[in-house]
């Protein structure tokens, strides 16, 4: 028997959330591309600033970690909503 406590994972649900955020995080960079398409360089800079702002916000919500042991529900849901909006806007401009 292995009686060692698992200090890496907070459970399967949390692991799935971290995996989802790892998948969605690069997609959030589409905000910079969408901004560039809509408003040339100024829009691209604004989109990149929004992406960096999201990164800073995400990290501050999880005590300085991009991939925390246990992902909070509120920031996770907000991130999924933002990613869905960016994704559908990207589909709309293509």
DRENTORKOL-3810 file (N, C-alpha, C; in nm, 4 decimals):
REM DRENTORKOL-3810
@n.u->0.0828; n.v->-0.1189; n.w->0.0000; ca.u->0.0000; ca.v->0.0000; ca.w->0.0000; c.u->0.0867; c.v->0.1246; c.w->0.0000
@n.u->0.0389; n.v->0.2244; n.w->-0.0681; ca.u->0.1079; ca.v->0.3516; ca.w->-0.0733; c.u->0.0320; c.v->0.4493; c.w->0.0168
@n.u->0.0901; n.v->0.4845; n.w->0.1294; ca.u->0.0251; ca.v->0.5732; ca.w->0.2256; c.u->0.0747; c.v->0.7171; c.w->0.2161
@n.u->0.1398; n.v->0.7526; n.w->0.1063; ca.u->0.1926; ca.v->0.8870; ca.w->0.0884; c.u->0.0800; c.v->0.9787; c.w->0.0418
@n.u->0.0674; n.v->1.0944; n.w->0.1063; ca.u->-0.0359; ca.v->1.1912; ca.w->0.0700; c.u->0.0003; c.v->1.2587; c.w->-0.0619
@n.u->-0.0985; n.v->1.2770; n.w->-0.1463; ca.u->-0.0787; ca.v->1.3427; ca.w->-0.2746; c.u->-0.0755; c.v->1.4939; c.w->-0.2528
@n.u->0.0438; n.v->1.5536; n.w->-0.2645; ca.u->0.0568; ca.v->1.6983; ca.w->-0.2425; c.u->0.0557; c.v->1.7768; c.w->-0.3727
@n.u->0.0483; n.v->1.7081; n.w->-0.4851; ca.u->0.0503; ca.v->1.7760; ca.w->-0.6140; c.u->-0.0913; c.v->1.8079; c.w->-0.6614
@n.u->-0.1800; n.v->1.7141; n.w->-0.6521; ca.u->-0.3150; ca.v->1.7293; ca.w->-0.7043; c.u->-0.4139; c.v->1.7556; c.w->-0.5921
@n.u->-0.5154; n.v->1.8362; n.w->-0.6239; ca.u->-0.6237; ca.v->1.8600; ca.w->-0.5288; c.u->-0.7450; c.v->1.7767; c.w->-0.5657
@n.u->-0.7284; n.v->1.6839; n.w->-0.6571; ca.u->-0.8373; ca.v->1.5968; ca.w->-0.6998; c.u->-0.8558; c.v->1.6016; c.w->-0.8505
@n.u->-0.9346; n.v->1.5091; n.w->-0.8997; ca.u->-0.9552; ca.v->1.4980; ca.w->-1.0436; c.u->-1.0237; c.v->1.6215; c.w->-1.1015
@n.u->-1.1227; n.v->1.6749; n.w->-1.0319; ca.u->-1.1923; ca.v->1.7943; ca.w->-1.0809; c.u->-1.0986; c.v->1.9118; c.w->-1.0970
@n.u->-1.0120; n.v->1.9330; n.w->-1.0002; ca.u->-0.9164; ca.v->2.0421; ca.w->-1.0078; c.u->-0.8154; c.v->2.0188; c.w->-1.1199
@n.u->-0.7750; n.v->1.8934; n.w->-1.1382; ca.u->-0.6825; ca.v->1.8621; ca.w->-1.2469; c.u->-0.7445; c.v->1.8936; c.w->-1.3826
@n.u->-0.8729; n.v->1.8650; n.w->-1.3980; ca.u->-0.9413; ca.v->1.8943; ca.w->-1.5239; c.u->-0.9515; c.v->2.0449; c.w->-1.5448
@n.u->-0.9768; n.v->2.1201; n.w->-1.4381; ca.u->-0.9821; ca.v->2.2660; ca.w->-1.4493; c.u->-0.8473; c.v->2.3232; c.w->-1.4909
@n.u->-0.7393; n.v->2.2738; n.w->-1.4300; ca.u->-0.6052; ca.v->2.3228; ca.w->-1.4646; c.u->-0.5743; c.v->2.2891; c.w->-1.6101
@n.u->-0.6111; n.v->2.1692; n.w->-1.6544; ca.u->-0.5884; ca.v->2.1296; ca.w->-1.7931; c.u->-0.6680; c.v->2.2196; c.w->-1.8879
@n.u->-0.7908; n.v->2.2527; n.w->-1.8514; ca.u->-0.8740; ca.v->2.3398; ca.w->-1.9344; c.u->-0.8136; c.v->2.4796; c.w->-1.9440
@n.u->-0.7666; n.v->2.5322; n.w->-1.8325; ca.u->-0.7036; ca.v->2.6649; ca.w->-1.8336; c.u->-0.5760; c.v->2.6625; c.w->-1.9174
@n.u->-0.4998; n.v->2.5543; n.w->-1.9091; ca.u->-0.3782; ca.v->2.5421; ca.w->-1.9897; c.u->-0.4113; c.v->2.5414; c.w->-2.1384
@n.u->-0.5260; n.v->2.4854; n.w->-2.1746; ca.u->-0.5697; ca.v->2.4850; ca.w->-2.3139; c.u->-0.6205; c.v->2.6219; c.w->-2.3569
@n.u->-0.6924; n.v->2.6905; n.w->-2.2694; ca.u->-0.7579; ca.v->2.8168; ca.w->-2.3031; c.u->-0.6603; c.v->2.9348; c.w->-2.2981
@n.u->-0.5578; n.v->2.9275; n.w->-2.2166; ca.u->-0.4673; ca.v->3.0407; ca.w->-2.1960; c.u->-0.4073; c.v->3.0936; c.w->-2.3275
@n.u->-0.3548; n.v->3.0090; n.w->-2.4159; ca.u->-0.3036; ca.v->3.0642; ca.w->-2.5423; c.u->-0.4146; c.v->3.1209; c.w->-2.6309
@n.u->-0.5346; n.v->3.0639; n.w->-2.6199; ca.u->-0.6462; ca.v->3.1139; ca.w->-2.7000; c.u->-0.6820; c.v->3.2560; c.w->-2.6595
@n.u->-0.6552; n.v->3.2924; n.w->-2.5359; ca.u->-0.6844; ca.v->3.4274; ca.w->-2.4901; c.u->-0.5992; c.v->3.5298; c.w->-2.5660
@n.u->-0.4855; n.v->3.4862; n.w->-2.6210; ca.u->-0.3999; ca.v->3.5759; ca.w->-2.6988; c.u->-0.4672; c.v->3.6183; c.w->-2.8286
@n.u->-0.5740; n.v->3.5495; n.w->-2.8660; ca.u->-0.6486; ca.v->3.5903; ca.w->-2.9851; c.u->-0.7038; c.v->3.7319; c.w->-2.9712
@n.u->-0.7156; n.v->3.7790; n.w->-2.8490; ca.u->-0.7638; ca.v->3.9164; ca.w->-2.8277; c.u->-0.6722; c.v->4.0160; c.w->-2.8976
@n.u->-0.5430; n.v->3.9908; n.w->-2.8970; ca.u->-0.4485; ca.v->4.0797; ca.w->-2.9644; c.u->-0.4675; c.v->4.0734; c.w->-3.1157
@n.u->-0.4924; n.v->3.9542; n.w->-3.1681; ca.u->-0.5122; ca.v->3.9392; ca.w->-3.3120; c.u->-0.6435; c.v->4.0047; c.w->-3.3551
@n.u->-0.7481; n.v->3.9824; n.w->-3.2765; ca.u->-0.8774; ca.v->4.0451; ca.w->-3.3068; c.u->-0.8637; c.v->4.1964; c.w->-3.3028
@n.u->-0.7941; n.v->4.2470; n.w->-3.2021; ca.u->-0.7729; ca.v->4.3913; ca.w->-3.1937; c.u->-0.6960; c.v->4.4444; c.w->-3.3132
@n.u->-0.5975; n.v->4.3695; n.w->-3.3608; ca.u->-0.5197; ca.v->4.4118; ca.w->-3.4777; c.u->-0.6070; c.v->4.4147; c.w->-3.6031
@n.u->-0.6914; n.v->4.3130; n.w->-3.6200; ca.u->-0.7792; ca.v->4.3079; ca.w->-3.7363; c.u->-0.8785; c.v->4.4237; c.w->-3.7343
@n.u->-0.9315; n.v->4.4547; n.w->-3.6178; ca.u->-1.0313; ca.v->4.5612; ca.w->-3.6075; c.u->-0.9704; c.v->4.7008; c.w->-3.6108
@n.u->-0.8526; n.v->4.7160; n.w->-3.5504; ca.u->-0.8019; ca.v->4.8522; ca.w->-3.5374; c.u->-0.6554; c.v->4.8693; c.w->-3.5665
@n.u->-0.6009; n.v->4.7888; n.w->-3.6551; ca.u->-0.4618; ca.v->4.7976; ca.w->-3.6944; c.u->-0.3707; c.v->4.7855; c.w->-3.5708
@n.u->-0.2618; n.v->4.8607; n.w->-3.5686; ca.u->-0.1638; ca.v->4.8448; ca.w->-3.4601; c.u->-0.2185; c.v->4.8874; c.w->-3.3248
@n.u->-0.2970; n.v->4.9928; n.w->-3.3238; ca.u->-0.3538; ca.v->5.0405; ca.w->-3.1973; c.u->-0.4442; c.v->4.9326; c.w->-3.1372
@n.u->-0.5281; n.v->4.8719; n.w->-3.2199; ca.u->-0.6153; ca.v->4.7639; ca.w->-3.1723; c.u->-0.5369; c.v->4.6436; c.w->-3.1246
@n.u->-0.4276; n.v->4.6121; n.w->-3.1950; ca.u->-0.3425; ca.v->4.5009; ca.w->-3.1524; c.u->-0.2781; c.v->4.5271; c.w->-3.0176
@n.u->-0.2347; n.v->4.6503; n.w->-2.9969; ca.u->-0.1748; ca.v->4.6868; ca.w->-2.8684; c.u->-0.2789; c.v->4.6804; c.w->-2.7568
@n.u->-0.4004; n.v->4.7281; n.w->-2.7856; ca.u->-0.5071; ca.v->4.7215; ca.w->-2.6850; c.u->-0.5419; c.v->4.5760; c.w->-2.6540
@n.u->-0.5519; n.v->4.4925; n.w->-2.7585; ca.u->-0.5807; ca.v->4.3503; ca.w->-2.7382; c.u->-0.4714; c.v->4.2808; c.w->-2.6579
@n.u->-0.3452; n.v->4.3119; n.w->-2.6885; ca.u->-0.2344; ca.v->4.2537; ca.w->-2.6128; c.u->-0.2369; c.v->4.3006; c.w->-2.4677
@n.u->-0.2716; n.v->4.4271; n.w->-2.4467; ca.u->-0.2812; ca.v->4.4794; ca.w->-2.3100; c.u->-0.3923; c.v->4.4086; c.w->-2.2326
@n.u->-0.5041; n.v->4.3815; n.w->-2.3002; ca.u->-0.6123; ca.v->4.3071; ca.w->-2.2350; c.u->-0.5680; c.v->4.1656; c.w->-2.1988
@n.u->-0.4924; n.v->4.1019; n.w->-2.2869; ca.u->-0.4436; ca.v->3.9662; ca.w->-2.2598; c.u->-0.3480; c.v->3.9671; c.w->-2.1406
@n.u->-0.2551; n.v->4.0610; n.w->-2.1384; ca.u->-0.1611; ca.v->4.0717; ca.w->-2.0262; c.u->-0.2373; c.v->4.1057; c.w->-1.8983
@n.u->-0.3386; n.v->4.1903; n.w->-1.9088; ca.u->-0.4213; ca.v->4.2213; ca.w->-1.7923; c.u->-0.4901; c.v->4.0979; c.w->-1.7384
@n.u->-0.5399; n.v->4.0135; n.w->-1.8292; ca.u->-0.6017; ca.v->3.8884; ca.w->-1.7843; c.u->-0.4992; c.v->3.7999; c.w->-1.7155
@n.u->-0.3782; n.v->3.7899; n.w->-1.7708; ca.u->-0.2737; ca.v->3.7074; ca.w->-1.7090; c.u->-0.2416; c.v->3.7554; c.w->-1.5676
@n.u->-0.2279; n.v->3.8865; n.w->-1.5510; ca.u->-0.1984; ca.v->3.9432; ca.w->-1.4189; c.u->-0.3136; c.v->3.9162; c.w->-1.3229
@n.u->-0.4377; n.v->3.9358; n.w->-1.3711; ca.u->-0.5558; ca.v->3.9109; ca.w->-1.2872; c.u->-0.5620; c.v->3.7642; c.w->-1.2459
@n.u->-0.5416; n.v->3.6720; n.w->-1.3397; ca.u->-0.5478; ca.v->3.5283; ca.w->-1.3102; c.u->-0.4431; c.v->3.4911; c.w->-1.2047
@n.u->-0.3228; n.v->3.5418; n.w->-1.2245; ca.u->-0.2144; ca.v->3.5101; ca.w->-1.1313; c.u->-0.2401; c.v->3.5686; c.w->-0.9931
@n.u->-0.2978; n.v->3.6876; n.w->-0.9852; ca.u->-0.3270; ca.v->3.7476; ca.w->-0.8546; c.u->-0.4378; c.v->3.6715; c.w->-0.7818
@n.u->-0.5310; n.v->3.6143; n.w->-0.8555; ca.u->-0.6385; ca.v->3.5366; ca.w->-0.7943; c.u->-0.5895; c.v->3.4032; c.w->-0.7382
@n.u->-0.4748; n.v->3.3544; n.w->-0.7877; ca.u->-0.4251; ca.v->3.2237; ca.w->-0.7456; c.u->-0.2880; c.v->3.2322; c.w->-0.6778
@n.u->-0.2682; n.v->3.3384; n.w->-0.6040; ca.u->-0.1495; ca.v->3.3560; ca.w->-0.5187; c.u->-0.0180; c.v->3.3412; c.w->-0.5957
@n.u->-0.0102; n.v->3.4056; n.w->-0.7110; ca.u->0.1141; ca.v->3.4100; ca.w->-0.7864; c.u->0.1435; c.v->3.2890; c.w->-0.8721
@n.u->0.0455; n.v->3.2053; n.w->-0.8983; ca.u->0.0689; ca.v->3.0863; ca.w->-0.9809; c.u->-0.0242; c.v->3.0874; c.w->-1.1012
@n.u->0.0302; n.v->3.0504; n.w->-1.2177; ca.u->-0.0542; ca.v->3.0368; ca.w->-1.3359; c.u->-0.1325; c.v->2.9061; c.w->-1.3321
@n.u->-0.0697; n.v->2.8012; n.w->-1.2831; ca.u->-0.1332; ca.v->2.6700; ca.w->-1.2751; c.u->-0.1349; c.v->2.6247; c.w->-1.1294
@n.u->-0.2325; n.v->2.6725; n.w->-1.0524; ca.u->-0.2358; ca.v->2.6406; ca.w->-0.9093; c.u->-0.2802; c.v->2.4968; c.w->-0.8839
@n.u->-0.2595; n.v->2.4540; n.w->-0.7626; ca.u->-0.3009; ca.v->2.3185; ca.w->-0.7215; c.u->-0.4520; c.v->2.3059; c.w->-0.7248
@n.u->-0.5213; n.v->2.4102; n.w->-0.6825; ca.u->-0.6671; ca.v->2.4091; ca.w->-0.6799; c.u->-0.7181; c.v->2.5375; c.w->-0.7450
@n.u->-0.7846; n.v->2.5238; n.w->-0.8587; ca.u->-0.8355; ca.v->2.6386; ca.w->-0.9332; c.u->-0.9679; c.v->2.6829; c.w->-0.8719
@n.u->-0.9793; n.v->2.8134; n.w->-0.8451; ca.u->-1.1028; ca.v->2.8674; ca.w->-0.7890; c.u->-1.2125; c.v->2.8683; c.w->-0.8952
@n.u->-1.3351; n.v->2.8464; n.w->-0.8528; ca.u->-1.4473; ca.v->2.8363; ca.w->-0.9457; c.u->-1.4782; c.v->2.9689; c.w->-1.0146
@n.u->-1.4820; n.v->3.0787; n.w->-0.9414; ca.u->-1.5174; ca.v->3.2085; ca.w->-0.9990; c.u->-1.4257; c.v->3.2499; c.w->-1.1127
@n.u->-1.2943; n.v->3.2596; n.w->-1.0907; ca.u->-1.2042; ca.v->3.2971; ca.w->-1.1988; c.u->-1.2049; c.v->3.1965; c.w->-1.3144
@n.u->-1.2277; n.v->3.0702; n.w->-1.2837; ca.u->-1.2328; ca.v->2.9677; ca.w->-1.3878; c.u->-1.3513; c.v->2.9926; c.w->-1.4815
@n.u->-1.4673; n.v->3.0181; n.w->-1.4254; ca.u->-1.5872; ca.v->3.0419; ca.w->-1.5068; c.u->-1.5721; c.v->3.1719; c.w->-1.5860
@n.u->-1.5201; n.v->3.2761; n.w->-1.5236; ca.u->-1.4990; ca.v->3.4035; ca.w->-1.5933; c.u->-1.4023; c.v->3.3852; c.w->-1.7100
@n.u->-1.2969; n.v->3.3074; n.w->-1.6891; ca.u->-1.2002; ca.v->3.2805; ca.w->-1.7949; c.u->-1.2650; c.v->3.2059; c.w->-1.9107
@n.u->-1.3486; n.v->3.1076; n.w->-1.8810; ca.u->-1.4169; ca.v->3.0348; ca.w->-1.9879; c.u->-1.5117; c.v->3.1252; c.w->-2.0661
@n.u->-1.5795; n.v->3.2151; n.w->-1.9980; ca.u->-1.6709; ca.v->3.3080; ca.w->-2.0657; c.u->-1.5922; c.v->3.4026; c.w->-2.1561
@n.u->-1.4828; n.v->3.4574; n.w->-2.1052; ca.u->-1.4000; ca.v->3.5478; ca.w->-2.1862; c.u->-1.3436; c.v->3.4736; c.w->-2.3071
@n.u->-1.2953; n.v->3.3514; n.w->-2.2870; ca.u->-1.2398; ca.v->3.2730; ca.w->-2.3975; c.u->-1.3459; c.v->3.2430; c.w->-2.5019
@n.u->-1.4679; n.v->3.2134; n.w->-2.4583; ca.u->-1.5764; ca.v->3.1871; ca.w->-2.5531; c.u->-1.6094; c.v->3.3123; c.w->-2.6337
@n.u->-1.6127; n.v->3.4269; n.w->-2.5685; ca.u->-1.6411; ca.v->3.5527; ca.w->-2.6385; c.u->-1.5330; c.v->3.5805; c.w->-2.7422
@n.u->-1.4062; n.v->3.5677; n.w->-2.7019; ca.u->-1.2953; ca.v->3.5916; ca.w->-2.7954; c.u->-1.3018; c.v->3.4928; c.w->-2.9115
@n.u->-1.3334; n.v->3.3673; n.w->-2.8828; ca.u->-1.3409; ca.v->3.2652; ca.w->-2.9868; c.u->-1.4505; c.v->3.2976; c.w->-3.0880
@n.u->-1.5690; n.v->3.3310; n.w->-3.0395; ca.u->-1.6797; ca.v->3.3582; ca.w->-3.1307; c.u->-1.6597; c.v->3.4889; c.w->-3.2076
@n.u->-1.5983; n.v->3.5880; n.w->-3.1455; ca.u->-1.5660; ca.v->3.7110; ca.w->-3.2173; c.u->-1.4648; c.v->3.6813; c.w->-3.3267
@n.u->-1.3679; n.v->3.5952; n.w->-3.2978; ca.u->-1.2689; ca.v->3.5565; ca.w->-3.3973; c.u->-1.3359; c.v->3.4840; c.w->-3.5131
@n.u->-1.4301; n.v->3.3961; n.w->-3.4839; ca.u->-1.5041; ca.v->3.3292; ca.w->-3.5906; c.u->-1.5841; c.v->3.4284; c.w->-3.6725
@n.u->-1.6378; n.v->3.5279; n.w->-3.6075; ca.u->-1.7193; ca.v->3.6264; ca.w->-3.6763; c.u->-1.6413; c.v->3.7141; c.w->-3.7722
@n.u->-1.5128; n.v->3.7387; n.w->-3.7448; ca.u->-1.4361; ca.v->3.8262; ca.w->-3.8322; c.u->-1.3663; c.v->3.7498; c.w->-3.9434
@n.u->-1.3722; n.v->3.6164; n.w->-3.9384; ca.u->-1.3033; ca.v->3.5399; ca.w->-4.0430; c.u->-1.3916; c.v->3.5159; c.w->-4.1630
END
